[in-house]
Amino acid sequence: MFINIIDLYIVGACFLFIKIFIVMKLQEQISRMKSMMGLIIEEKQDKSVVLLDGTSSAGKSHTLKHLRAVPYYKANDPNRWVVIGTDDFSGVNNEGEERRLKLDTPDIADWAKGKEYGIVSGLYRKDGKDVPKNPYEDEYIEGTDQRLWYVAQEIKTGPWKKIAIDDIGKGILQYLPGVKIKYILLHTPLYVLLKNVYERNERAKNDPNFKNDNRDVKMVLDQYSEKYEATKSKPDINEGDPTTVLTKDGVTDLLQKNGMSDEHINEFLNNINLTDDGDYYIKVRDTYMTPETQLVNVDSERTVYLKDIDKALK
């Protein structure tokens, strides 16, 4: 009888051990799956992540300065605001490449070094090229900027608690489907936007530290027309800029003064649907707007809108 009781205890202990082992393995697999799907941050949510979207020269850098954000690779305090952008992972044989290679698996890093972005290895494999196996290659979304995968990896795996993503679009949202992100779209009125571009180009001309920081006016306006369009109806402040009135002649004159050709002016006016006489306003395109978008209109002094930024980040 004594021996039977001991045997029962042993059998019970074995079953308990097996149950614990199975549960631990199951939790491990679930954790891995969540991590692969980008859901691990949502579960912890000990990070504040904000996407600052807007055209080049819209005021994102000014906003980041207001937040006292520093490039993530220069930060030594995980609790301060850091900024992560696609430019941090640009180029080859430079620091941008080194940051990418740290996030690639070793085999892919060896393959990609000096010539390619490791995350696109799957495209080469589809073409029958001999490429080392990359366990993450299926995470690349064809047609998107390959640098976005590296931005997403740094956000998910880095120690940073407050992260600002600096970009000219919202493509990063596709790479962080399970991460809670505050999405702020900065709209800057055309006259302020072009003034910013002019000042930026003058600085690039006169300051060697910013010699590569110049911007092409047409490129900036192409980015603008992708996000916004003109409307004769005054928009809600959450969907557009109800305070700045535009006319076809006024915008034409503004673009001429900023060196745009008549051909490019007509192209831009057609792109934003500002083709008739009368008063117009600017609104976010329905195709660009999302339910999560928080539109912030930048004022001419670039100071008042910062209060809206602070409010949006609370």
Order of alpha helices (4+ residues) and beta strands (2+ residues): alpha-alpha-beta-alpha-beta-beta-alpha-alpha-alpha-alpha-beta-beta-alpha-alpha-beta-beta-alpha-alpha-beta-beta-alpha
